[in-house]
């Protein structure tokens, strides 16, 4: 999960097989359309063996506001890549 830097931070949930590259794309304005124009930092990550598992978990986190807010509030410090 990424959290935007700024006065009113928002979160972004996605999956990738190259985390550093994906964050750099988002921060340079070439990532997902939703992420353009903001600077992002990693606040939470999970590792899965398959793409199917990762997509399933991404969907679950995106649609579970309670879990998403819990993650956002508990993991406010950046994770080292």
C-alpha positions in Angstrom: 0.0 0.0 0.0 1.2 3.4 -0.9 0.4 6.6 0.9 0.6 10.0 -0.7 2.6 12.8 0.8 0.8 16.0 1.5 -1.8 17.8 3.6 -4.6 15.3 2.8 -2.9 11.9 2.3 -4.7 9.1 0.4 -3.8 5.5 -0.2 -3.2 3.4 -3.2 -3.3 -0.4 -3.4 -1.8 -2.4 -6.2 0.4 -5.4 -7.0 3.7 -5.7 -8.8 6.7 -8.0 -9.2 9.2 -5.1 -8.9 8.3 -2.8 -6.0 11.1 -0.3 -6.4 10.4 0.2 -10.1 6.7 0.6 -9.5 7.1 3.2 -6.8 9.6 5.1 -9.1 7.0 5.0 -11.9 4.3 6.4 -9.7 6.5 9.2 -8.3 7.7 10.2 -11.8 4.1 10.4 -13.1 4.2 7.4 -15.3 2.3 4.9 -13.1 -1.4 4.3 -12.8 -3.5 7.3 -13.8 -4.8 7.7 -10.2 -1.3 8.2 -8.8 -0.1 10.9 -11.2 0.6 14.3 -9.7 1.4 13.0 -6.2 4.5 11.7 -4.4 4.1 8.4 -2.8 5.8 6.3 0.0 5.4 2.7 0.8 3.6 2.0 4.1 2.7 -1.7 3.8 3.6 -4.7 1.6 2.8 -8.4 1.5 4.6 -11.1 -0.6 2.8 -13.8 -2.4 4.0 -16.8 -4.4 1.5 -16.3 -7.3 0.0 -13.4 -9.2 -3.4 -14.9 -8.6 -3.0 -14.7 -4.8 -1.6 -11.2 -5.0 -4.6 -10.0 -7.2 -7.0 -11.7 -4.8 -5.5 -9.9 -1.8 -5.4 -6.6 -3.6 -9.1 -6.9 -4.3 -9.8 -7.7 -0.7 -7.8 -4.8 0.7 -9.4 -2.3 -1.8 -12.9 -3.4 -0.9 -12.4 -3.6 2.9 -12.4 0.0 4.1 -11.9 -1.1 7.8 -8.8 -3.1 7.0 -7.4 -0.4 4.7 -7.8 2.3 7.4 -6.3 0.0 10.0 -3.2 -0.6 7.8 -3.0 3.1 7.0 -3.1 4.1 10.6 -0.8 1.4 12.0 1.9 1.5 9.3 2.5 5.2 9.0 6.3 4.9 8.8 7.8 4.0 5.5 9.0 0.4 4.8 12.5 0.0 3.6 12.7 -1.6 0.2 
